[in-house]
Structure formats: C-alpha cells, structure tokens
C-alpha cells in the first residue's frame, strides 16, 4: 500500500511538472541535470569510500561550510556592499562581477560598433582582418606580465586583461559577420531611398547577428577565464585571487568553492542573458535553422 501511494504521488508530481514547464522543457532539464547528479554522486562516494584523501578532494559538507566560514566575520549588509575585507566571499564574488560587468559594458558595444563599421568597407576590413587574427591569437593570459608592469597589481590590470579579450573577439566576429552579408541587400536599401543608418540597422546588424551572438558567448567565456587568471597573478581581490591564496594555504575546500561559484555564474549568464538574447534576435529573425 505504501509503494502504491508513493507511485501515485510521483505520478501526480510528474503531471504537475509537465503542466508547469512543458514536456519538452522538462525533458531538457532532466537530461541536462543527469551529468551533474552523477558527478555529485561520485564526489560523495569518494568521501564515503576514501578513494582520494581530503587534501585532494574535500567532502561536499566541507565545501558548504566554507561559505559560512568566509562570511562569519561580516558585520552586516552595508559592509557587504562596500566590499569590506571581513566579508571575504561576497567581496571576492562582487569584485569579479564588477570587473566582468564593466569590461562587458565597455568592450561589447565598442567591439560591435567598430566591427560593423570596419566590415562595411571591404578594403578596410581586409586590411584589419590580419590585425584581428593577430590580436585574437594572443591569449589574454599572455598579457598579464606586461599589464602588471604597466599598471601594477590591482583592478586596472585585471580589467585590462578582460577588456582586451572581449573587445578583439567582438570586433573580429562582428567584422566577419558584416562581410558575410551579400552586398545586394545594401544596394536594395539604398535604391529604395534608405540611408546608411537604415543599411546598418536593417541589413548589416540583423545579418551579422549570428556572428555577433557567437562572439558574445566566446568573449564572455574567454574573458571570464582570462579574468580569473589575471586575478590569480595580478589581482588583489576576486574569485581568482581567492582560489590562488586558498591553494597556497592548502584550503582545498575554498578552492573547490571558488571553482563552483565561477561555473555557476557563467552558466547563469549564458542561460538567462545570452540564450534569451539569441532567441530574441537570431531565432526571431529566422537567421538559424531550429528543429521543430
């Protein structure tokens, strides 16, 4: 009787979830969660059976406790938003997020605008294409020693590394996206009396949007990794700095915590910002094929 009741409860729960999210979306959520559940299960099994010592892989509970340990001296909400050093975890998170937001606000629009302008002029784009290839071939991490010499250790160095990575990826992808648009569409707009602004907003920007969205995802991914590396070497705060100092002090649970927070932040950015933007632009304009 107890097993039968459990089956009824599970069946009703399944129906309720399907009504709430839809069968296809629920299926996507479940399938996407399986690898993470397997990883967590293996992680917990390592703690139970002791395959690897805690100095290599800490227990899940130790990583959870590290959150409260890093925040236990935080005096309140106001010091938290003021990035007080006593609020260690939130200070590191907000420092990294602040650099990401600032570099994104500056780098994305600048890269897109200059990329579109360069792509509109074919001779100029052919001239600047090798420059973009050269700039993108240099990893953002490779700039760290030179940035430390130029700007010292701190905010400016880490911001420069991420801004440099984001700008060149966006510039290059935007320029190539505009170059992929057939010139006949530009001629059609101009023939019907349209202005150069109409050409940009109605031809080049929609036509280059797949490349621009791809550039956004690439720049955020590469920029985030470059930022973490810069914080490890040339920063005085941030998640990268927290991971580096925790590793030096053999606080492996804090290292794991920093890595998990990094992954969650980027996954949330891609899921709730970049993916909806792609759906609102690229898929809405029918520029990519999507299976039904």
KEPATOR-566242 format. One record per residue (C-alpha): residue in one letter; z negated, y, x negated. Coordinates in steps of 0.02 Angstrom, whole numbers, padded with zeros to 5 digits, always signed. Layout:
aZYX ...
This chain:
x+00000+00000+00000 x-00041+00117-00142 x+00127+00084-00227 x+00218+00113-00063 x+00130+00281-00038 x+00173+00331-00215 x+00357+00291-00184 x+00356+00397-00026 x+00278+00544-00118 x+00405+00530-00259 x+00548+00517-00135 x+00491+00673-00043 x+00467+00764-00207 x+00643+00716-00261 x+00717+00779-00097 x+00618+00942-00109 x+00677+00972-00288 x+00858+00937-00241 x+00847+01061-00099 x+00766+01190-00212 x+00882+01176-00364 x+01032+01077-00302 x+01079+00902-00357 x+01194+00954-00499 x+01073+01082-00571 x+00926+00962-00556 x+01028+00828-00644 x+01068+00951-00783 x+00883+00998-00802 x+00828+00817-00809 x+00961+00764-00934 x+00926+00916-01042 x+00740+00878-01042 x+00756+00697-01098 x+00783+00731-01286 x+00632+00846-01291 x+00523+00722-01197 x+00575+00585-01318 x+00535+00699-01466 x+00364+00742-01396 x+00330+00556-01363 x+00375+00512-01543 x+00267+00656-01605 x+00118+00594-01504 x+00149+00413-01559 x+00142+00471-01740 x-00031+00543-01705 x-00089+00381-01622 x-00020+00258-01749 x-00031+00368-01904 x+00144+00340-01971 x+00137+00506-02064 x-00025+00592-02117 x-00078+00753-02027 x-00037+00854-02182 x+00146+00818-02143 x+00146+00808-01952 x-00008+00879-01862 x-00063+00822-01691 x+00002+00912-01538 x-00177+00965-01497 x-00197+01047-01668 x-00039+01150-01641 x-00104+01202-01470 x-00273+01251-01543 x-00186+01357-01675 x-00131+01477-01537 x-00311+01518-01493 x-00368+01518-01674 x-00240+01651-01721 x-00289+01758-01571 x-00478+01732-01569 x-00517+01897-01657 x-00402+02002-01547 x-00514+02138-01468 x-00405+02169-01314 x-00238+02214-01237 x-00220+02387-01316 x-00240+02324-01496 x-00120+02183-01450 x+00022+02302-01405 x-00023+02411-01555 x+00011+02259-01667 x-00167+02252-01731 x-00188+02131-01876 x-00332+02046-01784 x-00207+01989-01650 x-00113+01884-01777 x+00000+01777-01670 x+00059+01910-01548 x+00080+02034-01691 x+00198+01915-01781 x+00293+01875-01621 x+00312+02056-01567 x+00362+02109-01744 x+00505+01983-01747 x+00557+02025-01569 x+00556+02211-01609 x+00673+02185-01756 x+00786+02073-01651 x+00797+02200-01510 x+00826+02348-01625 x+00960+02258-01727 x+01042+02197-01567 x+01042+02368-01483 x+01124+02445-01636 x+01230+02303-01704 x+01311+02231-01546 x+01383+02393-01473 x+01438+02456-01644 x+01522+02292-01689 x+01609+02276-01520 x+01668+02457-01514 x+01734+02462-01692 x+01808+02288-01675 x+01906+02337-01519 x+01966+02499-01598 x+02021+02406-01755 x+02106+02269-01655 x+02206+02394-01552 x+02300+02447-01708 x+02387+02294-01779 x+02416+02362-01956 x+02234+02419-01969 x+02170+02253-01903 x+02273+02157-02029 x+02203+02271-02164 x+02022+02249-02107 x+02031+02063-02070 x+02002+02014-02254 x+01853+02133-02256 x+01779+02045-02105 x+01810+01873-02182 x+01729+01931-02345 x+01576+02005-02257 x+01550+01851-02147 x+01569+01733-02294 x+01414+01809-02373 x+01260+01734-02294 x+01132+01859-02232 x+01003+01771-02340 x+01105+01813-02495 x+01073+01998-02464 x+00883+01979-02467 x+00853+02006-02656 x+00966+02159-02657 x+00887+02227-02497 x+00714+02211-02575 x+00773+02311-02724 x+00849+02444-02611 x+00716+02457-02475 x+00562+02365-02540 x+00460+02240-02439 x+00440+02279-02255 x+00527+02323-02093 x+00682+02406-02166 x+00730+02255-02272 x+00716+02130-02130 x+00805+02247-02009 x+00947+02275-02132 x+00972+02087-02155 x+00986+02053-01969 x+01088+02208-01931 x+01211+02164-02069 x+01232+01988-01999 x+01252+02041-01817 x+01372+02185-01848 x+01500+02092-01953 x+01506+01940-01838 x+01530+02051-01685 x+01658+02161-01772 x+01762+02013-01831 x+01759+01919-01666 x+01797+02075-01564 x+01943+02121-01675 x+02018+01946-01667 x+01989+01942-01478 x+02088+02103-01454 x+02227+02040-01568 x+02243+01884-01460 x+02289+01989-01307 x+02477+01999-01280 x+02546+02174-01307 x+02648+02160-01146 x+02489+02190-01045 x+02457+02353-01136 x+02636+02407-01107 x+02620+02367-00922 x+02467+02478-00901 x+02548+02622-00994 x+02710+02602-00896 x+02614+02620-00732 x+02537+02783-00793 x+02374+02715-00858 x+02278+02796-01000 x+02219+02721-01164 x+02047+02705-01086 x+02124+02601-00945 x+02203+02490-01077 x+02034+02464-01161 x+01934+02431-01002 x+02064+02332-00903 x+02160+02239-01039 x+02075+02229-01208 x+01893+02213-01156 x+01921+02075-01025 x+02049+01987-01135 x+01935+01989-01287 x+01779+01942-01188 x+01782+01756-01233 x+01784+01801-01418 x+01652+01936-01390 x+01533+01816-01300 x+01561+01686-01436 x+01523+01821-01565 x+01364+01868-01473 x+01300+01690-01475 x+01347+01667-01657 x+01274+01833-01711 x+01110+01803-01619 x+01094+01629-01694 x+01141+01675-01873 x+01048+01841-01860 x+00889+01757-01800 x+00892+01634-01944 x+00930+01771-02069 x+00785+01873-01999 x+00662+01729-02018 x+00718+01701-02198 x+00704+01888-02234 x+00528+01893-02162 x+00478+01747-02271 x+00535+01832-02431 x+00539+02019-02398 x+00432+02046-02245 x+00251+02091-02214 x+00243+02027-02034 x+00341+01921-01912 x+00361+01736-01875 x+00446+01702-02041 x+00303+01785-02133 x+00177+01685-02031 x+00265+01521-02070 x+00278+01561-02256 x+00096+01612-02277 x+00034+01466-02171 x+00133+01343-02277 x+00060+01419-02435 x-00114+01391-02363 x-00070+01214-02303 x-00097+01262-02121 x+00039+01145-02060 x-00009+01165-01877 x+00029+01351-01888 x+00197+01312-01970 x+00242+01197-01826 x+00183+01329-01702 x+00294+01462-01781 x+00446+01348-01780 x+00419+01302-01597 x+00398+01484-01546 x+00559+01530-01638 x+00655+01393-01547 x+00583+01440-01377 x+00626+01624-01399 x+00807+01588-01446 x+00828+01458-01308 x+00761+01582-01180 x+00878+01717-01247 x+01029+01604-01233 x+00980+01533-01063 x+00926+01692-00973 x+01031+01825-01060 x+01188+01760-01146 x+01233+01621-01024 x+01220+01735-00869 x+01321+01867-00960 x+01457+01739-00995 x+01456+01684-00813 x+01464+01863-00751 x+01611+01909-00862 x+01713+01767-00937 x+01697+01642-00793 x+01706+01779-00662 x+01872+01841-00730 x+01939+01665-00744 x+01965+01675-00931 x+01898+01500-00964 x+01927+01336-00875 x+01773+01265-00792 x+01774+01091-00718 x+01729+01079-00534 
